[in-house]
Amino acid sequence: MSKMSMLLDLIAAQREQMKVILALLIMSGLLLALSAAFVEPGDQAYPILIIDIVLVVVAFIFFSSAYWYCTKRAMDD
């Protein structure tokens, strides 16, 4: 068994926890959208807001694609 296959097996075993992570990321995105309404580009909190948005979007893309792959893999087996 290759290391990549072992890694994919470990990720696929955590498919149920990915639903919780995705829900938390969606809530974080909604809260960031709410706070973005009150932060303007000149504020001190603006760079932190941008970094948080990037982190939430990247994490959401990673976990949603991993969940999709794990679901597809489970359906193929």
Gaussian input, Z-matrix of N, CA and C with variables (Angstrom, degrees):
# hf/3-21g

backbone

0 1
 N
 C     1     B1
 C     2     B2     1     A1
 N     3     B3     2     A2     1     D1
 C     4     B4     3     A3     2     D2
 C     5     B5     4     A4     3     D3
 N     6     B6     5     A5     4     D4
 C     7     B7     6     A6     5     D5
 C     8     B8     7     A7     6     D6
 N     9     B9     8     A8     7     D7
 C    10    B10     9     A9     8     D8
 C    11    B11    10    A10     9     D9
 N    12    B12    11    A11    10    D10
 C    13    B13    12    A12    11    D11
 C    14    B14    13    A13    12    D12
 N    15    B15    14    A14    13    D13
 C    16    B16    15    A15    14    D14
 C    17    B17    16    A16    15    D15
 N    18    B18    17    A17    16    D16
 C    19    B19    18    A18    17    D17
 C    20    B20    19    A19    18    D18
 N    21    B21    20    A20    19    D19
 C    22    B22    21    A21    20    D20
 C    23    B23    22    A22    21    D21
 N    24    B24    23    A23    22    D22
 C    25    B25    24    A24    23    D23
 C    26    B26    25    A25    24    D24
 N    27    B27    26    A26    25    D25
 C    28    B28    27    A27    26    D26
 C    29    B29    28    A28    27    D27
 N    30    B30    29    A29    28    D28
 C    31    B31    30    A30    29    D29
 C    32    B32    31    A31    30    D30
 N    33    B33    32    A32    31    D31
 C    34    B34    33    A33    32    D32
 C    35    B35    34    A34    33    D33
 N    36    B36    35    A35    34    D34
 C    37    B37    36    A36    35    D35
 C    38    B38    37    A37    36    D36
 N    39    B39    38    A38    37    D37
 C    40    B40    39    A39    38    D38
 C    41    B41    40    A40    39    D39
 N    42    B42    41    A41    40    D40
 C    43    B43    42    A42    41    D41
 C    44    B44    43    A43    42    D42
 N    45    B45    44    A44    43    D43
 C    46    B46    45    A45    44    D44
 C    47    B47    46    A46    45    D45
 N    48    B48    47    A47    46    D46
 C    49    B49    48    A48    47    D47
 C    50    B50    49    A49    48    D48
 N    51    B51    50    A50    49    D49
 C    52    B52    51    A51    50    D50
 C    53    B53    52    A52    51    D51
 N    54    B54    53    A53    52    D52
 C    55    B55    54    A54    53    D53
 C    56    B56    55    A55    54    D54
 N    57    B57    56    A56    55    D55
 C    58    B58    57    A57    56    D56
 C    59    B59    58    A58    57    D57
 N    60    B60    59    A59    58    D58
 C    61    B61    60    A60    59    D59
 C    62    B62    61    A61    60    D60
 N    63    B63    62    A62    61    D61
 C    64    B64    63    A63    62    D62
 C    65    B65    64    A64    63    D63
 N    66    B66    65    A65    64    D64
 C    67    B67    66    A66    65    D65
 C    68    B68    67    A67    66    D66
 N    69    B69    68    A68    67    D67
 C    70    B70    69    A69    68    D68
 C    71    B71    70    A70    69    D69
 N    72    B72    71    A71    70    D70
 C    73    B73    72    A72    71    D71
 C    74    B74    73    A73    72    D72
 N    75    B75    74    A74    73    D73
 C    76    B76    75    A75    74    D74
 C    77    B77    76    A76    75    D75
 N    78    B78    77    A77    76    D76
 C    79    B79    78    A78    77    D77
 C    80    B80    79    A79    78    D78
 N    81    B81    80    A80    79    D79
 C    82    B82    81    A81    80    D80
 C    83    B83    82    A82    81    D81
 N    84    B84    83    A83    82    D82
 C    85    B85    84    A84    83    D83
 C    86    B86    85    A85    84    D84
 N    87    B87    86    A86    85    D85
 C    88    B88    87    A87    86    D86
 C    89    B89    88    A88    87    D87
 N    90    B90    89    A89    88    D88
 C    91    B91    90    A90    89    D89
 C    92    B92    91    A91    90    D90
 N    93    B93    92    A92    91    D91
 C    94    B94    93    A93    92    D92
 C    95    B95    94    A94    93    D93
 N    96    B96    95    A95    94    D94
 C    97    B97    96    A96    95    D95
 C    98    B98    97    A97    96    D96
 N    99    B99    98    A98    97    D97
 C   100   B100    99    A99    98    D98
 C   101   B101   100   A100    99    D99
 N   102   B102   101   A101   100   D100
 C   103   B103   102   A102   101   D101
 C   104   B104   103   A103   102   D102
 N   105   B105   104   A104   103   D103
 C   106   B106   105   A105   104   D104
 C   107   B107   106   A106   105   D105
 N   108   B108   107   A107   106   D106
 C   109   B109   108   A108   107   D107
 C   110   B110   109   A109   108   D108
 N   111   B111   110   A110   109   D109
 C   112   B112   111   A111   110   D110
 C   113   B113   112   A112   111   D111
 N   114   B114   113   A113   112   D112
 C   115   B115   114   A114   113   D113
 C   116   B116   115   A115   114   D114
 N   117   B117   116   A116   115   D115
 C   118   B118   117   A117   116   D116
 C   119   B119   118   A118   117   D117
 N   120   B120   119   A119   118   D118
 C   121   B121   120   A120   119   D119
 C   122   B122   121   A121   120   D120
 N   123   B123   122   A122   121   D121
 C   124   B124   123   A123   122   D122
 C   125   B125   124   A124   123   D123
 N   126   B126   125   A125   124   D124
 C   127   B127   126   A126   125   D125
 C   128   B128   127   A127   126   D126
 N   129   B129   128   A128   127   D127
 C   130   B130   129   A129   128   D128
 C   131   B131   130   A130   129   D129
 N   132   B132   131   A131   130   D130
 C   133   B133   132   A132   131   D131
 C   134   B134   133   A133   132   D132
 N   135   B135   134   A134   133   D133
 C   136   B136   135   A135   134   D134
 C   137   B137   136   A136   135   D135
 N   138   B138   137   A137   136   D136
 C   139   B139   138   A138   137   D137
 C   140   B140   139   A139   138   D138
 N   141   B141   140   A140   139   D139
 C   142   B142   141   A141   140   D140
 C   143   B143   142   A142   141   D141
 N   144   B144   143   A143   142   D142
 C   145   B145   144   A144   143   D143
 C   146   B146   145   A145   144   D144
 N   147   B147   146   A146   145   D145
 C   148   B148   147   A147   146   D146
 C   149   B149   148   A148   147   D147
 N   150   B150   149   A149   148   D148
 C   151   B151   150   A150   149   D149
 C   152   B152   151   A151   150   D150
 N   153   B153   152   A152   151   D151
 C   154   B154   153   A153   152   D152
 C   155   B155   154   A154   153   D153
 N   156   B156   155   A155   154   D154
 C   157   B157   156   A156   155   D155
 C   158   B158   157   A157   156   D156
 N   159   B159   158   A158   157   D157
 C   160   B160   159   A159   158   D158
 C   161   B161   160   A160   159   D159
 N   162   B162   161   A161   160   D160
 C   163   B163   162   A162   161   D161
 C   164   B164   163   A163   162   D162
 N   165   B165   164   A164   163   D163
 C   166   B166   165   A165   164   D164
 C   167   B167   166   A166   165   D165
 N   168   B168   167   A167   166   D166
 C   169   B169   168   A168   167   D167
 C   170   B170   169   A169   168   D168
 N   171   B171   170   A170   169   D169
 C   172   B172   171   A171   170   D170
 C   173   B173   172   A172   171   D171
 N   174   B174   173   A173   172   D172
 C   175   B175   174   A174   173   D173
 C   176   B176   175   A175   174   D174
 N   177   B177   176   A176   175   D175
 C   178   B178   177   A177   176   D176
 C   179   B179   178   A178   177   D177
 N   180   B180   179   A179   178   D178
 C   181   B181   180   A180   179   D179
 C   182   B182   181   A181   180   D180
 N   183   B183   182   A182   181   D181
 C   184   B184   183   A183   182   D182
 C   185   B185   184   A184   183   D183
 N   186   B186   185   A185   184   D184
 C   187   B187   186   A186   185   D185
 C   188   B188   187   A187   186   D186
 N   189   B189   188   A188   187   D187
 C   190   B190   189   A189   188   D188
 C   191   B191   190   A190   189   D189
 N   192   B192   191   A191   190   D190
 C   193   B193   192   A192   191   D191
 C   194   B194   193   A193   192   D192
 N   195   B195   194   A194   193   D193
 C   196   B196   195   A195   194   D194
 C   197   B197   196   A196   195   D195
 N   198   B198   197   A197   196   D196
 C   199   B199   198   A198   197   D197
 C   200   B200   199   A199   198   D198
 N   201   B201   200   A200   199   D199
 C   202   B202   201   A201   200   D200
 C   203   B203   202   A202   201   D201
 N   204   B204   203   A203   202   D202
 C   205   B205   204   A204   203   D203
 C   206   B206   205   A205   204   D204
 N   207   B207   206   A206   205   D205
 C   208   B208   207   A207   206   D206
 C   209   B209   208   A208   207   D207
 N   210   B210   209   A209   208   D208
 C   211   B211   210   A210   209   D209
 C   212   B212   211   A211   210   D210
 N   213   B213   212   A212   211   D211
 C   214   B214   213   A213   212   D212
 C   215   B215   214   A214   213   D213
 N   216   B216   215   A215   214   D214
 C   217   B217   216   A216   215   D215
 C   218   B218   217   A217   216   D216
 N   219   B219   218   A218   217   D217
 C   220   B220   219   A219   218   D218
 C   221   B221   220   A220   219   D219
 N   222   B222   221   A221   220   D220
 C   223   B223   222   A222   221   D221
 C   224   B224   223   A223   222   D222
 N   225   B225   224   A224   223   D223
 C   226   B226   225   A225   224   D224
 C   227   B227   226   A226   225   D225
 N   228   B228   227   A227   226   D226
 C   229   B229   228   A228   227   D227
 C   230   B230   229   A229   228   D228

   B1=1.4417
   B2=1.5310
   B3=1.3133
   B4=1.4588
   B5=1.5307
   B6=1.3105
   B7=1.4639
   B8=1.5247
   B9=1.3298
   B10=1.4644
   B11=1.5237
   B12=1.3126
   B13=1.4619
   B14=1.5274
   B15=1.3188
   B16=1.4549
   B17=1.5339
   B18=1.3251
   B19=1.4579
   B20=1.5279
   B21=1.3260
   B22=1.4618
   B23=1.5217
   B24=1.3204
   B25=1.4654
   B26=1.5263
   B27=1.3319
   B28=1.4656
   B29=1.5265
   B30=1.3123
   B31=1.4659
   B32=1.5223
   B33=1.3320
   B34=1.4654
   B35=1.5268
   B36=1.3116
   B37=1.4566
   B38=1.5337
   B39=1.3214
   B40=1.4621
   B41=1.5302
   B42=1.3099
   B43=1.4578
   B44=1.5266
   B45=1.3133
   B46=1.4622
   B47=1.5334
   B48=1.3275
   B49=1.4576
   B50=1.5236
   B51=1.3242
   B52=1.4656
   B53=1.5213
   B54=1.3281
   B55=1.4620
   B56=1.5262
   B57=1.3250
   B58=1.4665
   B59=1.5265
   B60=1.3186
   B61=1.4617
   B62=1.5254
   B63=1.3322
   B64=1.4624
   B65=1.5256
   B66=1.3206
   B67=1.4663
   B68=1.5250
   B69=1.3238
   B70=1.4674
   B71=1.5263
   B72=1.3228
   B73=1.4628
   B74=1.5261
   B75=1.3269
   B76=1.4611
   B77=1.5314
   B78=1.3215
   B79=1.4646
   B80=1.5349
   B81=1.3095
   B82=1.4640
   B83=1.5276
   B84=1.3198
   B85=1.4555
   B86=1.5177
   B87=1.3284
   B88=1.4591
   B89=1.5310
   B90=1.3216
   B91=1.4649
   B92=1.5228
   B93=1.3343
   B94=1.4630
   B95=1.5231
   B96=1.3305
   B97=1.4685
   B98=1.5207
   B99=1.3227
   B100=1.4568
   B101=1.5293
   B102=1.3173
   B103=1.4612
   B104=1.5257
   B105=1.3277
   B106=1.4643
   B107=1.5253
   B108=1.3259
   B109=1.4536
   B110=1.5315
   B111=1.3158
   B112=1.4585
   B113=1.5263
   B114=1.3316
   B115=1.4684
   B116=1.5222
   B117=1.3048
   B118=1.4638
   B119=1.5276
   B120=1.3355
   B121=1.4690
   B122=1.5254
   B123=1.3059
   B124=1.4668
   B125=1.5138
   B126=1.3164
   B127=1.4661
   B128=1.5230
   B129=1.3380
   B130=1.4577
   B131=1.5235
   B132=1.3165
   B133=1.4643
   B134=1.5342
   B135=1.3108
   B136=1.4618
   B137=1.5393
   B138=1.3419
   B139=1.4752
   B140=1.5308
   B141=1.3152
   B142=1.4638
   B143=1.5186
   B144=1.3276
   B145=1.4568
   B146=1.5229
   B147=1.3138
   B148=1.4674
   B149=1.5265
   B150=1.3233
   B151=1.4689
   B152=1.5219
   B153=1.3283
   B154=1.4665
   B155=1.5267
   B156=1.3170
   B157=1.4660
   B158=1.5188
   B159=1.3242
   B160=1.4699
   B161=1.5284
   B162=1.3264
   B163=1.4668
   B164=1.5260
   B165=1.3178
   B166=1.4631
   B167=1.5257
   B168=1.3184
   B169=1.4703
   B170=1.5220
   B171=1.3213
   B172=1.4767
   B173=1.5250
   B174=1.3151
   B175=1.4693
   B176=1.5221
   B177=1.3429
   B178=1.4593
   B179=1.5293
   B180=1.3147
   B181=1.4679
   B182=1.5228
   B183=1.3346
   B184=1.4623
   B185=1.5258
   B186=1.3376
   B187=1.4608
   B188=1.5218
   B189=1.3112
   B190=1.4671
   B191=1.5215
   B192=1.3293
   B193=1.4622
   B194=1.5266
   B195=1.3246
   B196=1.4679
   B197=1.5282
   B198=1.3302
   B199=1.4695
   B200=1.5252
   B201=1.3341
   B202=1.4606
   B203=1.5311
   B204=1.3346
   B205=1.4579
   B206=1.5283
   B207=1.3279
   B208=1.4627
   B209=1.5250
   B210=1.3232
   B211=1.4644
   B212=1.5173
   B213=1.3235
   B214=1.4754
   B215=1.5242
   B216=1.2994
   B217=1.4694
   B218=1.5362
   B219=1.3317
   B220=1.4619
   B221=1.5264
   B222=1.3121
   B223=1.4604
   B224=1.5197
   B225=1.3186
   B226=1.4600
   B227=1.5283
   B228=1.3252
   B229=1.4740
   B230=1.4892
   A1=108.62
   A2=115.78
   A3=119.52
   A4=110.53
   A5=114.77
   A6=119.80
   A7=111.06
   A8=117.04
   A9=119.99
   A10=110.65
   A11=116.78
   A12=120.38
   A13=110.56
   A14=117.11
   A15=121.14
   A16=110.31
   A17=117.04
   A18=121.32
   A19=111.03
   A20=117.20
   A21=120.82
   A22=111.36
   A23=117.74
   A24=120.77
   A25=111.57
   A26=116.77
   A27=120.38
   A28=111.31
   A29=116.55
   A30=119.86
   A31=110.50
   A32=116.97
   A33=120.74
   A34=111.58
   A35=117.92
   A36=120.82
   A37=111.75
   A38=117.17
   A39=121.44
   A40=112.26
   A41=117.39
   A42=121.18
   A43=112.60
   A44=118.13
   A45=120.34
   A46=111.50
   A47=117.88
   A48=120.73
   A49=111.10
   A50=116.49
   A51=119.50
   A52=111.56
   A53=117.79
   A54=120.49
   A55=110.39
   A56=116.34
   A57=121.06
   A58=110.01
   A59=116.51
   A60=120.65
   A61=110.32
   A62=116.76
   A63=119.72
   A64=111.47
   A65=117.28
   A66=119.91
   A67=110.86
   A68=117.01
   A69=120.32
   A70=111.66
   A71=116.84
   A72=119.77
   A73=111.43
   A74=117.12
   A75=119.88
   A76=110.11
   A77=116.62
   A78=119.97
   A79=111.30
   A80=116.50
   A81=119.71
   A82=110.60
   A83=116.52
   A84=120.22
   A85=112.37
   A86=116.62
   A87=119.82
   A88=111.65
   A89=116.61
   A90=119.71
   A91=112.14
   A92=116.89
   A93=119.85
   A94=110.89
   A95=116.62
   A96=119.47
   A97=110.50
   A98=116.59
   A99=120.26
   A100=111.32
   A101=116.29
   A102=118.92
   A103=111.56
   A104=118.06
   A105=120.44
   A106=111.01
   A107=117.18
   A108=120.27
   A109=111.22
   A110=117.58
   A111=121.15
   A112=113.59
   A113=117.79
   A114=121.22
   A115=108.24
   A116=115.56
   A117=121.65
   A118=109.39
   A119=117.77
   A120=120.54
   A121=115.83
   A122=120.24
   A123=120.90
   A124=114.11
   A125=118.24
   A126=121.58
   A127=111.50
   A128=115.39
   A129=120.37
   A130=111.78
   A131=117.46
   A132=121.08
   A133=112.71
   A134=117.99
   A135=121.00
   A136=113.52
   A137=119.97
   A138=118.44
   A139=112.98
   A140=116.83
   A141=120.18
   A142=110.37
   A143=116.58
   A144=121.00
   A145=111.07
   A146=117.26
   A147=121.40
   A148=110.41
   A149=117.42
   A150=121.09
   A151=110.35
   A152=117.19
   A153=120.73
   A154=111.70
   A155=116.99
   A156=120.13
   A157=110.88
   A158=116.59
   A159=119.96
   A160=110.35
   A161=117.47
   A162=120.37
   A163=111.93
   A164=117.47
   A165=120.45
   A166=110.30
   A167=117.90
   A168=120.59
   A169=110.94
   A170=117.36
   A171=120.59
   A172=110.52
   A173=117.57
   A174=120.70
   A175=111.00
   A176=117.26
   A177=120.29
   A178=110.74
   A179=117.37
   A180=120.59
   A181=110.53
   A182=116.88
   A183=120.19
   A184=111.80
   A185=116.63
   A186=119.11
   A187=112.78
   A188=117.89
   A189=118.21
   A190=111.13
   A191=118.25
   A192=119.37
   A193=110.93
   A194=117.58
   A195=120.05
   A196=110.49
   A197=117.25
   A198=120.51
   A199=110.55
   A200=116.73
   A201=120.63
   A202=110.40
   A203=116.66
   A204=120.24
   A205=111.29
   A206=117.41
   A207=120.90
   A208=111.05
   A209=116.98
   A210=120.30
   A211=110.24
   A212=116.37
   A213=120.71
   A214=110.20
   A215=116.30
   A216=120.81
   A217=110.69
   A218=117.02
   A219=120.39
   A220=111.15
   A221=117.25
   A222=120.55
   A223=111.50
   A224=117.55
   A225=121.26
   A226=111.91
   A227=117.38
   A228=120.90
   A229=113.26
   D1=127.43
   D2=-177.84
   D3=-77.85
   D4=164.95
   D5=-179.48
   D6=-66.17
   D7=-35.68
   D8=179.82
   D9=-67.23
   D10=-40.59
   D11=178.47
   D12=-65.70
   D13=-38.74
   D14=178.27
   D15=-66.02
   D16=-40.57
   D17=177.76
   D18=-63.92
   D19=-42.29
   D20=178.52
   D21=-66.07
   D22=-35.32
   D23=175.29
   D24=-64.41
   D25=-40.34
   D26=178.53
   D27=-66.66
   D28=-39.14
   D29=178.13
   D30=-68.42
   D31=-41.72
   D32=-179.41
   D33=-65.28
   D34=-28.15
   D35=179.33
   D36=-70.47
   D37=-17.67
   D38=-178.22
   D39=-101.98
   D40=24.86
   D41=-175.42
   D42=-62.90
   D43=-38.74
   D44=-179.39
   D45=-67.73
   D46=-33.72
   D47=178.96
   D48=-72.48
   D49=-23.19
   D50=179.00
   D51=-66.53
   D52=-29.86
   D53=176.65
   D54=-61.96
   D55=-42.00
   D56=179.34
   D57=-66.28
   D58=-43.30
   D59=179.90
   D60=-63.36
   D61=-42.10
   D62=178.39
   D63=-64.14
   D64=-39.09
   D65=177.18
   D66=-64.09
   D67=-41.17
   D68=177.85
   D69=-65.75
   D70=-37.20
   D71=178.31
   D72=-68.73
   D73=-36.50
   D74=176.63
   D75=-64.96
   D76=-43.87
   D77=177.48
   D78=-63.33
   D79=-39.83
   D80=177.66
   D81=-63.51
   D82=-40.04
   D83=177.35
   D84=-63.91
   D85=-40.32
   D86=177.63
   D87=-65.68
   D88=-41.30
   D89=177.14
   D90=-66.76
   D91=-35.62
   D92=175.83
   D93=-67.09
   D94=-37.49
   D95=177.37
   D96=-64.69
   D97=-38.08
   D98=177.24
   D99=-65.47
   D100=-43.18
   D101=-179.62
   D102=-72.93
   D103=-25.27
   D104=178.16
   D105=-66.90
   D106=-23.60
   D107=178.66
   D108=-70.39
   D109=-21.29
   D110=-176.25
   D111=-106.61
   D112=-7.22
   D113=-178.27
   D114=-107.15
   D115=131.62
   D116=178.87
   D117=-107.31
   D118=159.46
   D119=-177.30
   D120=-56.23
   D121=-23.88
   D122=-179.46
   D123=-86.94
   D124=-9.02
   D125=-176.49
   D126=-72.65
   D127=159.49
   D128=178.27
   D129=-70.43
   D130=-27.29
   D131=-177.78
   D132=-82.19
   D133=-7.70
   D134=-176.31
   D135=-61.21
   D136=-46.23
   D137=178.13
   D138=-61.90
   D139=-36.36
   D140=178.29
   D141=-66.78
   D142=-38.88
   D143=177.57
   D144=-62.11
   D145=-43.17
   D146=179.17
   D147=-64.15
   D148=-44.28
   D149=178.88
   D150=-62.43
   D151=-42.62
   D152=178.54
   D153=-63.23
   D154=-41.93
   D155=178.56
   D156=-62.34
   D157=-43.78
   D158=179.27
   D159=-62.89
   D160=-44.30
   D161=-179.61
   D162=-63.77
   D163=-41.99
   D164=-179.83
   D165=-66.98
   D166=-42.37
   D167=-179.86
   D168=-65.15
   D169=-44.70
   D170=179.75
   D171=-64.32
   D172=-43.62
   D173=178.79
   D174=-64.54
   D175=-39.97
   D176=178.83
   D177=-64.32
   D178=-42.35
   D179=178.32
   D180=-63.52
   D181=-44.21
   D182=-179.81
   D183=-62.55
   D184=-50.59
   D185=-175.69
   D186=-72.32
   D187=-32.96
   D188=177.48
   D189=-70.78
   D190=-37.69
   D191=176.67
   D192=-70.93
   D193=-35.75
   D194=176.66
   D195=-66.44
   D196=-40.26
   D197=177.97
   D198=-65.42
   D199=-41.85
   D200=177.71
   D201=-61.26
   D202=-45.22
   D203=-179.69
   D204=-63.79
   D205=-42.46
   D206=-179.57
   D207=-65.88
   D208=-38.04
   D209=177.97
   D210=-67.19
   D211=-43.85
   D212=178.04
   D213=-62.25
   D214=-41.03
   D215=-179.20
   D216=-66.49
   D217=-38.83
   D218=178.79
   D219=-68.52
   D220=-34.28
   D221=178.52
   D222=-71.68
   D223=-30.94
   D224=179.67
   D225=-74.02
   D226=-27.86
   D227=-178.75
   D228=-77.14

